[in-house]
């Protein structure tokens, strides 16, 4: 997958610059490096990946209140999968 198609997938999925990825397929990955995250994603061996993403303001709010960010929060909204027609991959 090219850098351009990665960017397009993220934009189509609603991910914005400076958003934080909190979970990947239900696993908290806040401390992961980009390389560790890519290795983990490649090891999933699945067509769909579910990400929990939050904007900087939300991240700061939860961290200053010492609250755990997780996918079962009432304010988490589920978005439809995005299909990368070029690479045949999906992004949640």
C-alpha positions in Angstrom: 0.0 0.0 0.0 1.4 3.4 -0.9 1.6 6.3 1.5 -1.1 8.1 -0.6 -3.6 5.2 -0.2 -2.8 5.0 3.6 -3.7 8.7 3.8 -6.8 8.3 1.7 -8.0 5.4 3.9 -7.5 7.3 7.1 -9.2 10.4 5.7 -12.2 8.3 4.4 -12.4 6.6 7.8 -12.7 10.1 9.5 -9.2 10.1 11.0 -7.8 13.6 11.2 -4.3 14.9 11.7 -3.2 14.7 15.4 -6.0 12.1 16.3 -4.7 9.4 18.6 -5.2 5.7 18.0 -6.1 4.2 21.4 -7.1 0.6 20.6 -6.6 -1.7 17.7 -9.0 -4.7 17.5 -9.8 -4.1 21.2 -6.2 -4.0 22.4 -4.9 -0.8 24.0 -1.9 0.4 21.9 -1.3 3.8 23.3 2.3 3.0 24.1 3.1 1.4 20.8 5.4 2.9 18.3 4.3 3.2 14.7 6.5 0.3 13.8 5.0 -1.9 16.6 1.5 -1.0 15.5 2.2 -1.9 11.9 3.7 -5.3 13.0 0.7 -6.0 15.1 -1.7 -5.1 12.3 0.2 -7.3 9.8 0.0 -10.2 12.3 -3.8 -9.9 12.7 -4.2 -11.8 9.4 -7.8 -10.4 9.0 -9.4 -8.2 6.4 -11.0 -5.7 8.9 -9.3 -3.8 11.6 -11.2 -1.8 14.2 -9.6 1.3 15.6 -10.6 3.4 18.6 -9.5 6.9 17.7 -9.9 10.2 19.7 -9.1 13.8 18.9 -6.5 15.7 21.0 -9.1 17.6 23.1 -10.9 14.4 24.1 -7.5 12.7 24.9 -6.5 15.6 27.1 -9.8 15.7 28.8 -9.8 12.0 29.7 -6.1 12.0 30.8 -6.5 15.1 33.0 -9.5 13.4 34.7 -7.4 10.2 35.0 -10.1 8.3 33.1 -9.4 5.3 31.0 -10.4 5.6 27.3 -11.9 2.4 25.9 -14.3 1.3 23.2 -17.2 0.7 25.7 -17.7 4.3 26.5 -21.1 5.7 25.8 -19.6 8.5 23.6 -17.8 6.1 21.3 -19.4 6.1 17.8 -19.1 3.2 15.5 -18.3 4.0 11.8 -18.7 1.9 8.8 -15.7 0.1 7.3 -13.8 1.8 4.4 -12.7 -0.3 1.5 -9.4 0.5 -0.2 -10.3 -0.6 -3.7 -6.6 -0.5 -4.8 -5.1 -2.7 -2.1 -8.3 -4.6 -1.3 -8.0 -3.7 2.4 -10.5 -2.4 4.9 -10.1 0.2 7.7 -12.6 0.8 10.5 
